[in-house]
Amino acid sequence: MDKPILIAGHGLAGALLAWQCERAGLDFAVADPGGGGSASLAGAGLINPITGRRLVPAWRFGEFMPCARAVYREIEAALGVPLWHELRVRRLFADAGERAAFAARHGRGGLAPHAGAADAAGFWIDGAARVDVAALLAGLRERWRRAGRWRAEAVEPVAELARHAAVIDCAGAAAARAGRLRFVAWEFAKGERLELAVDGLEAGIVLNRRQWLLPVAPGRAWVGATHEPGVVDPAPSPAARALLVAAARGLAGDARPLAVTAQHAGVRVASPDRRPAIGWHPAEPRLGLINGLGGRGALWAPMLARAWARHLAQGEPFPPECGVARFAGGASIAAGGDSSRKTGASSQA
Ligand SMILES: Cc1cc2nc3c(=O)[nH]c(=O)nc-3n(C[C@H](O)[C@H](O)[C@H](O)COP(=O)(O)OP(=O)(O)OC[C@H]3O[C@@H](n4cnc5c(N)ncnc54)[C@H](O)[C@@H]3O)c2cc1C
């Protein structure tokens, strides 16, 4: 390639793609305006093998997790900053429905190897982790800045194609709402998280009953997350703050004093089948994307970024179950999603 690849967006997707491009010896630049509003900075970086009211084991956890652990530890060593924190989750039953869901799944062996038997209040989940996403993004941004690869600005991916070998759109909700990616029926869900000053929580244990309470340092914890399907306004709200404070009090015990020190909000993007989407735009063969990370960006992004770098460096096909080509019908790159410029399916999976 005689021109660099441009990575548009430096959330988890773009940062990890840049990391894999560096490892693969590819020439690249990264652009992001910063200024907040990213899902990655609103999120908690939690990786949990069993989530949701129906206690569904995370999709392909056994494949994604070893890659995530290896990649985050590699970046941790390169940056000299702790990023990877292994955790146990104390999952407390919210109601009889969750207790019944546990009994059914556990009885079929569907929660092994991460959950053993339940007690009266809940059960333990092993094999969870937290990635310090803010430290990861700050450390990598500085690495790209020093290497002359950083552009602190918003870019228009289609316009940038003239100056780059390829543009990989990693702009999260902003990309999913733009005309160029509207060929996928993305689903949006606003989420919020609070930072708290609170003493006496046990390190390394996440308490989880609908919301979670996560100790991150002595005297400091996070509580999250809210989930508002269809809401795309990323402004923190008083209602979410009240809900999360009540959740934190319920999990920590009402008698424990706590104070809110920060509030974050962001918008998650999910694909219609709730799996991630990577690959080339079906109407523009040099415009790529990573999106649809939903509530699993910390787990999925490392392997998706590695798949992209292997594709760019060695021509390896994308894993078909993650390929954006499954949504290709009606694709166009026109702003506003003009579907009159339909093309056939991408050559990539
Ligand atoms: C409250 C909350 C809690 C969450 N908790 C977790 C969790 O515990 N674990 C987990 O795995 N996931 C969690 N998630 C989901 C997770 O945050 C996302 O899956 C993931 O961060 C998405 O990453 P991304 O890189 O695709 O998008 P983003 O993080 O949104 O990054 C997109 C980036 O693109 C930039 N950008 C936008 N427009 C442009 C442009 N024109 N040019 C250049 N750059 C641009 C933005 O500034 C931003 O930095 C949570 C989300 C929320 C909202």
The ligand as an SDF file (V2000), in Angstrom:
LIG
                    3D

 53 58  0  0  0  0  0  0  0  0999 V2000
  -22.9820    2.9890   30.3420 C   0  0  0  0  0  0  0  0  0  0  0  0
  -22.3030    1.9530   29.4940 C   0  0  0  0  0  0  0  0  0  0  0  0
  -21.7270    0.8570   30.1280 C   0  0  0  0  0  0  0  0  0  0  0  0
  -21.0650   -0.1060   29.3630 C   0  0  0  0  0  0  0  0  0  0  0  0
  -20.4150   -1.0940   30.0200 N   0  0  0  0  0  0  0  0  0  0  0  0
  -19.7110   -1.9890   29.3040 C   0  0  0  0  0  0  0  0  0  0  0  0
  -18.9620   -2.9980   29.9530 C   0  0  0  0  0  0  0  0  0  0  0  0
  -18.9020   -3.0460   31.1790 O   0  0  0  0  0  0  0  0  0  0  0  0
  -18.2930   -3.8880   29.1800 N   0  0  0  0  0  0  0  0  0  0  0  0
  -18.3120   -3.8160   27.8120 C   0  0  0  0  0  0  0  0  0  0  0  0
  -17.6810   -4.6460   27.1520 O   0  0  0  0  0  0  0  0  0  0  0  0
  -19.0120   -2.8820   27.1720 N   0  0  0  0  0  0  0  0  0  0  0  0
  -19.7000   -1.9690   27.8820 C   0  0  0  0  0  0  0  0  0  0  0  0
  -20.3910   -0.9940   27.2270 N   0  0  0  0  0  0  0  0  0  0  0  0
  -20.3890   -1.0140   25.7650 C   0  0  0  0  0  0  0  0  0  0  0  0
  -19.0490   -0.5620   25.2130 C   0  0  0  0  0  0  0  0  0  0  0  0
  -18.7450    0.6610   25.7890 O   0  0  0  0  0  0  0  0  0  0  0  0
  -19.0900   -0.5170   23.6960 C   0  0  0  0  0  0  0  0  0  0  0  0
  -19.3550   -1.8170   23.2050 O   0  0  0  0  0  0  0  0  0  0  0  0
  -17.7770   -0.0610   23.0640 C   0  0  0  0  0  0  0  0  0  0  0  0
  -17.1440    0.8690   23.8560 O   0  0  0  0  0  0  0  0  0  0  0  0
  -17.9880    0.5060   21.6930 C   0  0  0  0  0  0  0  0  0  0  0  0
  -16.7320    0.9390   21.2150 O   0  0  0  0  0  0  0  0  0  0  0  0
  -16.5670    1.6480   19.8210 P   0  0  0  0  0  0  0  0  0  0  0  0
  -15.1150    1.8790   19.6470 O   0  0  0  0  0  0  0  0  0  0  0  0
  -17.3120    0.8830   18.7700 O   0  0  0  0  0  0  0  0  0  0  0  0
  -17.3620    3.0290   19.9520 O   0  0  0  0  0  0  0  0  0  0  0  0
  -17.0550    4.3210   20.8410 P   0  0  0  0  0  0  0  0  0  0  0  0
  -16.4460    3.9590   22.1180 O   0  0  0  0  0  0  0  0  0  0  0  0
  -18.3110    5.1290   20.8860 O   0  0  0  0  0  0  0  0  0  0  0  0
  -15.9470    5.0920   20.0300 O   0  0  0  0  0  0  0  0  0  0  0  0
  -16.2120    5.8310   18.8790 C   0  0  0  0  0  0  0  0  0  0  0  0
  -15.1660    6.9100   18.7580 C   0  0  0  0  0  0  0  0  0  0  0  0
  -15.3110    7.5410   17.4870 O   0  0  0  0  0  0  0  0  0  0  0  0
  -15.0880    8.9200   17.6540 C   0  0  0  0  0  0  0  0  0  0  0  0
  -15.7210    9.6160   16.5280 N   0  0  0  0  0  0  0  0  0  0  0  0
  -17.0360    9.9210   16.3540 C   0  0  0  0  0  0  0  0  0  0  0  0
  -17.2010   10.5510   15.1740 N   0  0  0  0  0  0  0  0  0  0  0  0
  -15.9770   10.6450   14.6080 C   0  0  0  0  0  0  0  0  0  0  0  0
  -15.5040   11.1820   13.3820 C   0  0  0  0  0  0  0  0  0  0  0  0
  -16.3250   11.7770   12.4870 N   0  0  0  0  0  0  0  0  0  0  0  0
  -14.1740   11.1230   13.1000 N   0  0  0  0  0  0  0  0  0  0  0  0
  -13.3270   10.5270   13.9810 C   0  0  0  0  0  0  0  0  0  0  0  0
  -13.7350    9.9970   15.1580 N   0  0  0  0  0  0  0  0  0  0  0  0
  -15.0380   10.0450   15.4480 C   0  0  0  0  0  0  0  0  0  0  0  0
  -15.6720    9.2600   19.0100 C   0  0  0  0  0  0  0  0  0  0  0  0
  -15.0900   10.4440   19.5320 O   0  0  0  0  0  0  0  0  0  0  0  0
  -15.2890    8.0150   19.8110 C   0  0  0  0  0  0  0  0  0  0  0  0
  -14.0700    8.1850   20.4740 O   0  0  0  0  0  0  0  0  0  0  0  0
  -21.0420   -0.0050   27.9440 C   0  0  0  0  0  0  0  0  0  0  0  0
  -21.6210    1.0830   27.3170 C   0  0  0  0  0  0  0  0  0  0  0  0
  -22.2530    2.0600   28.0750 C   0  0  0  0  0  0  0  0  0  0  0  0
  -22.8580    3.2450   27.3720 C   0  0  0  0  0  0  0  0  0  0  0  0
  1  2  1  0
  2  3  1  0
  2 52  2  0
  3  4  2  0
  4  5  1  0
  4 50  1  0
  5  6  2  0
  6  7  1  0
  6 13  1  0
  7  8  2  0
  7  9  1  0
  9 10  1  0
 10 11  2  0
 10 12  1  0
 12 13  2  0
 13 14  1  0
 14 15  1  0
 14 50  1  0
 15 16  1  0
 16 17  1  0
 16 18  1  0
 18 19  1  0
 18 20  1  0
 20 21  1  0
 20 22  1  0
 22 23  1  0
 23 24  1  0
 24 25  2  0
 24 26  1  0
 24 27  1  0
 27 28  1  0
 28 29  2  0
 28 30  1  0
 28 31  1  0
 31 32  1  0
 32 33  1  0
 33 34  1  0
 33 48  1  0
 34 35  1  0
 35 36  1  0
 35 46  1  0
 36 37  1  0
 36 45  1  0
 37 38  2  0
 38 39  1  0
 39 40  1  0
 39 45  2  0
 40 41  1  0
 40 42  2  0
 42 43  1  0
 43 44  2  0
 44 45  1  0
 46 47  1  0
 46 48  1  0
 48 49  1  0
 50 51  2  0
 51 52  1  0
 52 53  1  0
M  END
$$$$
